[in-house]
Every structure is written in structure tokens, then in C-alpha cells.
Amino acid sequence: MSTENEGVAVPSEAKPPTGPQPDSAPASASGAQAPDAPYTPPPPGFAPTVGSAPGAGHPPQPGFGSPGDDPTTEQTAQIPPYPGAGHGAPGAGGGWGQQPPYGGDPWGVTGSPAPKRRNGGLIAAVLVAALVAGGVGGGIGFWAAGQNDNASTTVSAPGDPGALNRKPTSVSGIAQKALPSVVTIEAQGATGEGGTGTGFIYDKQGHILTNNHVVASAAGGGKLTATFSNGKKYDAEVVGNAQGYDVAVIKLKNASGAPLNPLPLGKSGSVQVGDATIAIGAPFGLSGTVTTGIISAKDRPVASSDGGGSSASYMSALQTDASINPGNSGGPLMDAAGNVIGINSAIQSAGNGGGLGGESQQSGSIGLGFAIPIDQAKRVAQDLIRTGKPVYPQIGVQVGMRDTGDGATIAKTGNNGSEAVTPNGPADKAGLRPGDTITKLDDTVIDSGPTLISEIWQHKPGDEVTLTYKRGGKEHTTQVTLGQRTGDK
């Protein structure tokens, strides 16, 4: 644990100045020059109201490295590919300030639909985010009024809980109902590696939905436990996991006595920018933590990785400013009605600098968290429960992963001597060729390979999509029926 702003000096009692005063007063906190005026002592018992700002500190966490590719070699990926990602660390501190104004209802926030069009290149539109599977600091400002020992500046509250009117749709009401259905997951591999994350009850059969990177270390015969908010711990096992989607389903081995109350699943396709959100999880192992925010963007293409290279994922994510930190992974992102709209999965950190980072750059939330849309996660979970394997839609091409801004260009040649366009695959049947640059999928602008992948993975095999592409400087469109691949490579 770290504490910032400790030992704040107590200001001495205000006293009127003596002797001659300068012609001008010092600048105020706002930067405005105070006018010349004679000093007037404060009234008895006066004490200015001062605000406080919390600080934050986080212990270092394992970081993620970038692939060690030769920069002179064209990088291509068979859709779906699996690259890496990184993260960094912001700072925080306490201080003096005015009290914020009162009033308003954060749960009355509304927003207009966000267009599906994306602008800019990879740095602007495709984020390389850090997965958030797993220090708290604080600062207090105060003023001591020493007029006399008998003076009191405090007011006691009536103490009537009913006066708070905690409605079922309030943050408190939603949290009280949801917390018993959220678990803290501890995963340990056969060699001792592992971490902590979050999951939530998916059905009454004991299935729990979480992230793949939370449980991947235990998928090959390791140890897995799920701890409920009442402190009871249960052994669990991995039913199925999807590296590319970063979704996994686990199941309690003996669910006797467990509170199996599934959280209601909402519709992420109906979410709008500005909608209120609630995130629940175990950041840095602090189980049952509830944070709030809004949907700050949607359909955000994000490439993320746990650092191993083989567990990279792509998502067309819901972006939220609700505080999400390492340990929140796999936890629910809920709307103002208490419905799950996403699975918290990754964060963007200030230390990234738009690139990849290492261990020393691990950080916590800067208000850029990303969640897998529940519409997609639900479909993946159903496949995992039914067969134990994920199913991926695909078009059968390999695209360059380093091109930014102009689209996703099909490679001239594939990896390891393979064909860049799969013979007799969906793209081949639609007339696509090596060197074509895909610029749009239906109405969504494609500015890079990761954006193309994240958009394709929002669909199901058999869906028909319209691809816009450029060849020889001319624009063309074609209809593609998505194929499928079962399992992770």
C-alpha cells in the first residue's frame, strides 16, 4: 500500500497583517490579480471549505512485449492472427481545491448513436491495449480552525437509511443485486504461474463467463478456483476457451450451495455513446470493487495480448471511462438497468505512448477501458459450452498488419509459402486477389488489418457481407459469404 500527500502541513491560524502592505496582491489560484483593498479579518469561527483529491499508486505488474519481427520484413497474418500488446503507468496525487457542485443524476446521461465509420490510422483508431488480469494511495486536504475549543463546524446527519432512497436502478441497488453473482477467479498453472481475474454467473448449471487470458494458465491441468462475495470458494475447471476472442467458460466442479443466480444479459448492439456503465471486479485482488462511468465510444477496434504472443485477441470493443485495472478482467460491464453489456478485458495506459511496453510500464486505469460486446461473447460462450471449441468466421486472406490509414491490404505472398488468398475460399470465390486493399466492410471503414479482423469477428459464419476494395487505383465492391474455422491454431 502506498499513500500520497501524507503529512500535509496544517495551516496556521489566519491573522491580520501588520505593517505596510505592498501595492498589489499576489495572484489567486485562478490566475486573476486581486484588486487593492484593505485587509478585513474573517468573522469568528470562519473556516474555508477545502476539497481533496485522491492519489493512486500501483505496484509493478508483468508487462507485455512486442513481437521480435525484423522491421524490414513484411508482416502478414492469416485471419485470425495473434500479435502482442503493452501498457504503461500514469501518476496521481492529492491537493487543495474547491468542492464540486451538487445536483444532477449521472444515471440520466443519454447519448446519440455513434456512427460506425472510423477515421485515422492505426494509432488513432486501432489501439494496442493491455489485458487487465492480475497499492492504493490517497490524499486528504484539510483546514484546522483554531479559534477556540468550544467552536464546532460539524453538522450531524439524521441517520435515516430510508432517506437515501436507494432504488433498485441506482448504482447501489444494482451493485447489491449483482455482487453475489460475480466471482474472483484464481488460476495457477502446472508450473506455478498464474494470476487473478473476475468472472460472473452465466447460467444455473454453474457455468461462469470470463476472459481466456484469466484462465489460460490453468487450462492445461492447473488449479482453478472461484470465490463468491460471501467468501465461499469452489474448485472449477475450464469448459472451453477462445484465444482469438479472449473469451472462456469455466464451471464449478461442485456447485452445491453456490448462489447460482445468472446476471441478465443485455444487448450490446443497442448501446449508445453516453450510456451509463457499472464495472464490477477484483482490481489488484480487491474483490467486489464497483466503479461507474459511461460508454465513451463503441465499435473501437482493439488488439490486445497477455504478452505470450499466442493469446492475442481482437475485438470491436465498447470503450468506457469506468475505472478498470488489472484484476478486472472477465468481470461484467453493466448498463444502468443492471444488464451485462460487455466483458471487461483490456485497458490503454498513458505509458504506452501509442506503442508496446514492458514490465516497468505497467499501470492502472486512465479512463480508457475496453469490453468485449456481450452479443459476441454470448455467441462464443454457447459454442464453447456445446462443443468446447470456438468457431471463427473468416474470408480466407492474409493481410498486412502494419499498414495504417488506407485499409487492409492482402499480402502478395502468404506466410511460410502459403497462398495469400485461400484457394476456393470465400474471398477467392468473390474475386479478391493478392495486393487488393479492402477499405470497407458493409458501412464500416476499414483502416487496417486489425480493424478488418475485429469487424469480421462480430459476424457469424454464413453471414453475407459487402466488401469495398481498391485495385489499380479503382474502387470495386463484391459480396462475400463468410466461411468458418473451428478451434484456435
C-alpha positions as CSV (number, residue, x, y, z in Angstrom):
1,M,0.0,0.0,0.0
2,S,1.3,3.5,-0.7
3,T,0.0,6.8,0.5
4,E,0.4,10.1,-1.3
5,N,0.0,13.6,0.2
6,E,0.8,12.3,3.7
7,G,2.0,14.7,6.3
8,V,0.1,17.7,4.9
9,A,1.1,20.7,6.9
10,V,-1.7,22.3,8.9
11,P,-2.1,26.0,8.1
12,S,-1.6,28.3,11.0
13,E,-4.5,30.4,12.2
14,A,-5.3,33.3,10.0
15,K,-4.2,36.7,11.4
16,P,-4.5,40.2,10.1
17,P,-1.3,41.5,8.6
18,T,0.8,44.1,10.3
19,G,2.8,46.9,8.9
20,P,2.7,48.4,5.4
21,Q,1.2,46.3,2.6
22,P,2.5,46.1,-1.0
23,D,0.8,47.9,-3.8
24,S,-0.5,44.7,-5.4
25,A,-1.9,41.4,-4.1
26,P,-0.5,38.0,-5.1
27,A,-2.3,36.1,-8.0
28,S,-5.2,33.9,-6.9
29,A,-5.5,30.2,-7.8
30,S,-7.4,31.1,-10.9
31,G,-4.6,33.4,-12.1
32,A,-6.7,36.6,-11.7
33,Q,-5.0,39.5,-10.0
34,A,-6.8,40.6,-6.8
35,P,-7.6,44.3,-6.5
36,D,-6.0,46.6,-4.0
37,A,-8.2,46.6,-0.8
38,P,-7.6,47.0,2.9
39,Y,-7.5,43.7,4.9
40,T,-10.7,42.7,6.6
41,P,-10.3,40.0,9.3
42,P,-12.5,36.9,8.9
43,P,-15.6,36.6,11.2
44,P,-15.2,34.4,14.3
45,G,-15.4,30.7,13.6
46,F,-14.7,31.2,9.9
47,A,-13.0,28.2,8.1
48,P,-12.8,28.0,4.3
49,T,-14.1,24.8,2.8
50,V,-11.4,22.8,1.1
51,G,-11.7,19.8,-1.2
52,S,-9.4,16.8,-1.5
53,A,-8.2,14.8,-4.4
54,P,-7.2,11.1,-4.0
55,G,-4.0,9.9,-5.3
56,A,-3.2,6.5,-6.6
57,G,-0.3,4.1,-6.6
58,H,0.1,0.7,-8.1
59,P,2.8,-2.0,-7.7
60,P,4.5,-3.1,-10.8
61,Q,2.7,-5.7,-12.8
62,P,4.1,-8.0,-15.5
63,G,4.2,-6.3,-18.9
64,F,3.8,-7.3,-22.4
65,G,6.4,-7.3,-25.1
66,S,6.1,-6.7,-28.9
67,P,6.9,-9.5,-31.4
68,G,10.5,-9.5,-32.4
69,D,9.9,-9.3,-36.1
70,D,12.5,-7.9,-38.5
71,P,11.2,-4.5,-39.4
72,T,12.3,-4.8,-42.9
73,T,10.2,-7.9,-43.5
74,E,6.6,-7.5,-44.4
75,Q,4.4,-8.8,-41.6
76,T,1.3,-10.7,-42.6
77,A,-1.3,-12.6,-40.6
78,Q,-3.7,-15.3,-41.5
79,I,-7.1,-14.1,-40.3
80,P,-7.3,-14.5,-37.4
81,P,-3.7,-13.7,-36.4
82,Y,-2.3,-13.3,-32.8
83,P,0.0,-10.3,-32.2
84,G,1.1,-8.8,-28.8
85,A,0.4,-5.6,-26.8
86,G,1.7,-3.5,-24.0
87,H,0.8,-1.0,-21.3
88,G,2.1,1.8,-19.1
89,A,1.7,3.8,-15.8
90,P,0.1,7.2,-15.1
91,G,0.7,9.1,-11.9
92,A,-1.7,10.7,-9.5
93,G,-1.7,12.8,-6.4
94,G,-3.8,14.8,-3.9
95,G,-4.2,18.6,-3.4
96,W,-6.4,21.5,-2.5
97,G,-9.4,22.6,-4.4
98,Q,-13.0,23.8,-4.3
99,Q,-15.8,21.4,-3.5
100,P,-17.6,20.2,-6.6
101,P,-21.2,21.4,-7.2
102,Y,-24.0,19.2,-6.1
103,G,-27.0,18.1,-8.2
104,G,-27.6,16.2,-11.3
105,D,-28.2,12.5,-11.9
106,P,-25.3,10.6,-13.6
107,W,-27.7,7.8,-14.5
108,G,-29.8,10.3,-16.5
109,V,-26.9,10.6,-19.1
110,T,-28.0,10.0,-22.6
111,G,-26.1,10.0,-25.9
112,S,-26.7,9.8,-29.6
113,P,-25.8,6.8,-31.6
114,A,-22.1,6.6,-32.6
115,P,-21.5,6.2,-36.4
116,K,-19.8,3.0,-37.4
117,R,-17.4,5.0,-39.6
118,R,-13.8,5.0,-38.4
119,N,-11.2,7.7,-39.4
120,G,-7.5,7.9,-39.0
121,G,-4.8,5.3,-39.0
122,L,-3.7,2.5,-36.7
123,I,-2.5,4.8,-33.9
124,A,-5.8,6.8,-33.9
125,A,-8.3,4.0,-34.5
126,V,-6.7,0.7,-33.6
127,L,-5.4,0.6,-30.0
128,V,-2.8,-1.8,-28.7
129,A,-4.2,-2.4,-25.3
130,A,-3.1,-4.3,-22.2
131,L,-5.2,-7.1,-20.9
132,V,-6.2,-6.4,-17.3
133,A,-5.8,-9.7,-15.4
134,G,-3.8,-9.5,-12.4
135,G,-1.2,0.0,-3.9
136,V,-3.8,2.1,-3.4
137,G,-2.9,5.6,-2.4
138,G,-4.9,8.5,-1.1
139,G,-4.5,12.2,-0.2
140,I,-6.6,14.3,2.2
141,G,-6.5,18.1,2.3
142,F,-7.9,19.8,5.4
143,W,-8.1,23.1,7.3
144,A,-7.8,23.4,11.1
145,A,-9.7,26.3,12.6
146,G,-8.2,27.2,16.0
147,Q,-10.5,30.0,17.1
148,N,-11.5,28.2,20.3
149,D,-12.0,24.8,21.7
150,N,-15.8,25.2,22.1
151,A,-16.5,26.2,18.5
152,S,-17.9,23.5,16.2
153,T,-18.2,23.5,12.4
154,T,-19.8,20.0,12.1
155,V,-23.4,19.1,11.4
156,S,-24.8,15.6,12.2
157,A,-26.9,13.7,9.7
158,P,-30.3,12.4,10.8
159,G,-29.2,8.8,10.2
160,D,-32.3,7.7,8.4
161,P,-31.3,5.0,5.8
162,G,-34.7,5.3,4.1
163,A,-34.0,8.9,3.3
164,L,-31.2,7.8,0.9
165,N,-33.9,6.2,-1.3
166,R,-31.6,3.5,-2.8
167,K,-33.8,2.4,-5.7
168,P,-33.2,-0.9,-7.4
169,T,-32.0,1.0,-10.5
170,S,-29.5,3.1,-8.5
171,V,-25.8,2.2,-8.6
172,S,-26.1,0.9,-5.0
173,G,-29.2,-1.2,-5.9
174,I,-27.6,-2.7,-9.0
175,A,-24.4,-3.5,-7.1
176,Q,-26.2,-5.2,-4.2
177,K,-28.0,-7.4,-6.7
178,A,-25.1,-8.2,-8.9
179,L,-22.2,-8.7,-6.4
180,P,-23.4,-12.2,-5.3
181,S,-23.2,-13.3,-8.9
182,V,-19.6,-12.0,-9.5
183,V,-16.7,-14.2,-8.6
184,T,-13.0,-13.7,-8.1
185,I,-11.0,-16.3,-10.1
186,E,-7.6,-17.6,-9.2
187,A,-5.7,-19.6,-11.8
188,Q,-2.5,-21.5,-11.3
189,G,-0.6,-23.4,-14.0
190,A,1.2,-26.7,-13.5
191,T,4.5,-24.9,-13.1
192,G,3.1,-22.3,-10.6
193,E,2.4,-19.4,-13.0
194,G,-1.0,-17.8,-12.8
195,G,-3.0,-14.7,-11.7
196,T,-6.3,-13.3,-10.5
197,G,-9.3,-12.2,-12.5
198,T,-13.0,-12.0,-12.4
199,G,-16.0,-13.8,-13.8
200,F,-19.8,-13.9,-13.5
201,I,-22.5,-16.5,-13.3
202,Y,-23.8,-17.3,-16.8
203,D,-26.4,-20.0,-16.1
204,K,-27.9,-22.1,-13.3
205,Q,-25.8,-25.1,-14.3
206,G,-22.7,-23.4,-12.8
207,H,-21.1,-22.0,-16.0
208,I,-19.1,-18.8,-15.4
209,L,-18.1,-16.4,-18.2
210,T,-14.7,-14.8,-18.1
211,N,-11.7,-13.9,-20.3
212,N,-9.4,-16.5,-21.8
213,H,-6.3,-14.8,-20.5
214,V,-7.6,-15.1,-16.9
215,V,-7.8,-18.9,-17.0
216,A,-5.3,-19.8,-19.8
217,S,-2.6,-20.8,-17.4
218,A,-4.9,-23.4,-15.7
219,A,-6.4,-24.8,-18.9
220,G,-3.7,-27.5,-19.3
221,G,-4.2,-29.2,-16.0
222,G,-3.6,-26.4,-13.5
223,K,-5.7,-25.3,-10.5
224,L,-8.7,-23.0,-10.8
225,T,-10.9,-21.6,-8.0
226,A,-13.8,-19.2,-7.9
227,T,-14.6,-17.2,-4.8
228,F,-18.0,-15.7,-4.2
229,S,-18.8,-12.4,-2.4
230,N,-19.8,-14.4,0.7
231,G,-16.3,-15.8,0.9
232,K,-17.0,-19.3,-0.2
233,K,-14.5,-20.8,-2.6
234,Y,-15.2,-23.5,-5.1
235,D,-12.9,-25.6,-7.4
236,A,-13.6,-25.1,-11.1
237,E,-12.5,-26.4,-14.5
238,V,-12.2,-24.9,-18.0
239,V,-15.1,-25.9,-20.2
240,G,-13.7,-24.1,-23.3
241,N,-11.6,-21.2,-24.2
242,A,-11.2,-19.0,-27.3
243,Q,-7.8,-17.2,-27.6
244,G,-8.8,-15.0,-30.6
245,Y,-12.0,-13.7,-28.9
246,D,-10.4,-13.7,-25.4
247,V,-13.5,-15.5,-24.0
248,A,-13.6,-18.5,-21.8
249,V,-16.2,-20.5,-19.9
250,I,-15.4,-22.3,-16.7
251,K,-17.7,-24.5,-14.5
252,L,-17.8,-25.2,-10.8
253,K,-16.9,-28.8,-10.0
254,N,-19.2,-29.0,-7.1
255,A,-21.8,-26.2,-7.2
256,S,-23.7,-27.5,-4.1
257,G,-24.8,-24.5,-2.1
258,A,-23.3,-21.9,-4.5
259,P,-25.6,-18.9,-5.3
260,L,-26.1,-19.6,-9.0
261,N,-28.1,-16.5,-10.0
262,P,-27.2,-15.6,-13.6
263,L,-26.7,-12.0,-14.4
264,P,-29.2,-10.8,-17.0
265,L,-27.6,-10.3,-20.4
266,G,-28.4,-7.1,-22.3
267,K,-27.9,-6.2,-26.0
268,S,-24.6,-4.5,-26.7
269,G,-25.9,-3.7,-30.2
270,S,-28.3,-1.3,-28.6
271,V,-25.8,0.6,-26.5
272,Q,-25.2,4.3,-27.3
273,V,-22.3,6.6,-26.5
274,G,-23.1,8.4,-23.3
275,D,-25.0,5.5,-21.7
276,A,-24.1,4.9,-18.0
277,T,-22.0,1.9,-17.1
278,I,-21.0,-0.1,-14.0
279,A,-17.9,-2.3,-13.8
280,I,-17.5,-4.9,-11.2
281,G,-14.4,-6.9,-10.5
282,A,-11.3,-7.5,-8.4
283,P,-8.7,-4.9,-9.4
284,F,-5.3,-5.7,-7.8
285,G,-7.1,-8.5,-5.9
286,L,-9.6,-6.2,-4.3
287,S,-12.7,-8.3,-4.7
288,G,-16.2,-6.8,-5.1
289,T,-15.0,-3.4,-6.3
290,V,-17.6,-1.3,-8.1
291,T,-16.9,1.6,-10.4
292,T,-19.0,3.7,-12.7
293,G,-18.7,5.7,-15.9
294,I,-20.2,6.0,-19.3
295,I,-19.8,4.4,-22.7
296,S,-17.2,6.8,-24.2
297,A,-17.1,5.1,-27.6
298,K,-18.2,1.9,-29.3
299,D,-17.0,-0.3,-32.2
300,R,-13.5,0.5,-31.1
301,P,-11.0,-1.9,-32.8
302,V,-8.6,-3.1,-30.2
303,A,-5.7,-5.6,-30.4
304,S,-4.6,-7.0,-27.1
305,S,-2.4,-9.7,-25.7
306,D,-1.3,-11.3,-22.4
307,G,2.3,-11.0,-23.6
308,G,2.8,-14.6,-24.6
309,G,2.1,-13.9,-28.2
310,S,-0.1,-17.0,-28.6
311,S,-3.1,-15.5,-26.7
312,A,-3.6,-12.3,-28.7
313,S,-7.1,-11.2,-29.4
314,Y,-9.1,-8.7,-31.5
315,M,-12.3,-7.0,-30.6
316,S,-14.6,-4.3,-31.8
317,A,-14.9,-3.1,-28.2
318,L,-17.1,-1.0,-26.1
319,Q,-15.0,1.8,-24.6
320,T,-15.7,3.0,-21.1
321,D,-14.2,5.5,-18.7
322,A,-15.3,3.4,-15.7
323,S,-12.2,2.6,-13.7
324,I,-10.8,-0.8,-14.9
325,N,-7.5,-2.1,-13.6
326,P,-5.5,-5.4,-13.6
327,G,-7.8,-8.0,-11.9
328,N,-11.0,-6.6,-13.5
329,S,-10.5,-8.9,-16.5
330,G,-13.6,-11.1,-17.1
331,G,-15.9,-9.0,-14.9
332,P,-19.2,-7.6,-16.2
333,L,-19.7,-4.2,-17.7
334,M,-23.3,-3.4,-16.9
335,D,-25.8,-0.7,-18.0
336,A,-28.0,1.5,-15.9
337,A,-30.7,-1.2,-15.8
338,G,-28.2,-3.8,-14.3
339,N,-27.9,-5.8,-17.6
340,V,-24.5,-7.1,-18.7
341,I,-23.4,-5.4,-21.9
342,G,-19.8,-6.5,-22.1
343,I,-16.9,-8.4,-20.5
344,N,-14.1,-6.1,-19.3
345,S,-10.9,-7.2,-21.0
346,A,-8.2,-4.5,-21.6
347,I,-7.0,-1.0,-20.8
348,Q,-5.0,1.6,-22.6
349,S,-2.3,3.2,-20.5
350,A,-0.5,6.5,-20.6
351,G,2.9,4.8,-20.5
352,N,2.2,3.0,-23.8
353,G,2.9,6.1,-25.8
354,G,0.9,4.6,-28.6
355,G,3.2,1.6,-28.8
356,L,4.3,-1.5,-26.9
357,G,5.7,-1.6,-23.4
358,G,7.5,-3.7,-20.8
359,E,7.2,-4.6,-17.2
360,S,8.3,-1.2,-15.9
361,Q,5.4,0.5,-17.7
362,Q,2.5,-1.5,-16.1
363,S,-0.2,0.9,-14.9
364,G,-3.8,1.2,-13.9
365,S,-6.8,3.0,-15.3
366,I,-6.5,6.3,-17.1
367,G,-10.2,6.1,-18.2
368,L,-9.7,4.1,-21.3
369,G,-11.1,0.6,-20.7
370,F,-12.4,-1.9,-23.3
371,A,-15.0,-4.6,-23.0
372,I,-16.0,-7.4,-25.4
373,P,-19.6,-6.8,-26.5
374,I,-21.9,-9.3,-24.9
375,D,-23.7,-10.1,-28.1
376,Q,-20.4,-11.5,-29.4
377,A,-19.4,-13.1,-26.1
378,K,-22.7,-14.8,-25.7
379,R,-22.4,-16.5,-29.1
380,V,-18.9,-17.6,-28.3
381,A,-19.9,-18.9,-24.9
382,Q,-22.7,-21.0,-26.5
383,D,-20.2,-22.6,-28.9
384,L,-17.8,-23.4,-26.0
385,I,-20.5,-24.9,-23.8
386,R,-21.8,-27.0,-26.7
387,T,-18.5,-28.3,-28.2
388,G,-15.7,-26.9,-26.1
389,K,-14.2,-25.2,-29.2
390,P,-14.6,-21.7,-30.6
391,V,-15.9,-21.0,-34.2
392,Y,-14.4,-18.1,-36.1
393,P,-15.9,-16.5,-39.3
394,Q,-13.3,-15.8,-42.0
395,I,-12.8,-14.6,-45.5
396,G,-9.7,-16.6,-46.3
397,V,-7.0,-14.0,-46.9
398,Q,-3.7,-12.9,-45.2
399,V,-3.4,-9.2,-44.8
400,G,-0.5,-6.8,-43.8
401,M,-0.7,-5.9,-40.1
402,R,1.5,-2.8,-40.2
403,D,-0.3,-0.8,-42.9
404,T,-2.3,2.1,-41.3
405,G,-4.9,4.5,-42.6
406,D,-5.5,3.3,-46.1
407,G,-7.1,-0.1,-45.5
408,A,-6.2,-3.8,-45.1
409,T,-4.0,-4.9,-48.0
410,I,-4.0,-8.5,-49.0
411,A,-0.4,-9.8,-48.9
412,K,1.4,-10.6,-52.2
413,T,2.5,-13.9,-50.7
414,G,1.4,-15.8,-47.6
415,N,3.3,-16.9,-44.5
416,N,5.5,-20.0,-44.9
417,G,4.9,-20.2,-48.6
418,S,1.2,-20.4,-48.4
419,E,-1.3,-18.7,-50.6
420,A,-2.3,-15.1,-49.5
421,V,-5.8,-15.8,-50.8
422,T,-7.0,-19.3,-49.8
423,P,-7.9,-21.2,-53.0
424,N,-11.6,-21.7,-53.3
425,G,-12.1,-19.8,-50.1
426,P,-14.7,-17.0,-49.6
427,A,-12.5,-14.2,-50.8
428,D,-11.3,-16.2,-53.8
429,K,-14.8,-17.0,-54.8
430,A,-15.7,-13.3,-54.6
431,G,-12.8,-12.3,-56.9
432,L,-10.3,-10.8,-54.5
433,R,-6.6,-11.1,-55.3
434,P,-3.2,-10.5,-53.6
435,G,-2.5,-6.8,-53.5
436,D,-6.1,-5.7,-53.2
437,T,-6.8,-3.2,-50.4
438,I,-10.0,-3.7,-48.5
439,T,-11.3,-0.3,-47.5
440,K,-14.8,-1.0,-46.2
441,L,-16.9,-3.9,-44.8
442,D,-20.6,-3.0,-45.3
443,D,-20.8,0.6,-44.0
444,T,-17.7,0.4,-41.7
445,V,-14.5,2.0,-42.9
446,I,-11.5,-0.4,-42.7
447,D,-8.2,1.4,-42.0
448,S,-6.0,-1.6,-41.1
449,G,-5.7,-5.4,-40.7
450,P,-6.8,-5.4,-37.0
451,T,-9.9,-3.4,-37.9
452,L,-10.9,-5.9,-40.6
453,I,-10.4,-8.8,-38.2
454,S,-12.4,-7.2,-35.4
455,E,-15.3,-6.4,-37.8
456,I,-15.4,-9.9,-39.3
457,W,-15.4,-11.5,-35.9
458,Q,-18.6,-9.6,-35.0
459,H,-20.4,-11.8,-37.6
460,K,-21.3,-15.5,-37.8
461,P,-20.1,-18.0,-40.3
462,G,-22.5,-17.9,-43.3
463,D,-23.3,-14.2,-43.0
464,E,-23.0,-12.3,-46.2
465,V,-21.1,-9.0,-46.2
466,T,-20.2,-6.4,-48.8
467,L,-16.5,-5.6,-49.2
468,T,-15.2,-2.5,-50.9
469,Y,-11.7,-2.7,-52.2
470,K,-9.2,-0.9,-54.4
471,R,-7.3,-2.5,-57.3
472,G,-5.0,-0.5,-59.6
473,G,-6.4,2.8,-58.2
474,K,-10.0,1.8,-59.0
475,E,-12.7,1.0,-56.4
476,H,-14.8,-2.2,-56.6
477,T,-17.4,-3.9,-54.4
478,T,-18.2,-7.6,-54.0
479,Q,-20.4,-9.8,-51.9
480,V,-18.6,-12.4,-49.6
481,T,-20.2,-15.2,-47.7
482,L,-18.2,-15.8,-44.6
483,G,-16.6,-19.2,-44.1
484,Q,-15.5,-20.7,-40.8
485,R,-12.7,-22.2,-38.8
486,T,-13.1,-24.3,-35.7
487,G,-10.7,-24.1,-32.9
488,D,-7.6,-22.0,-32.2
489,K,-4.4,-22.6,-34.1
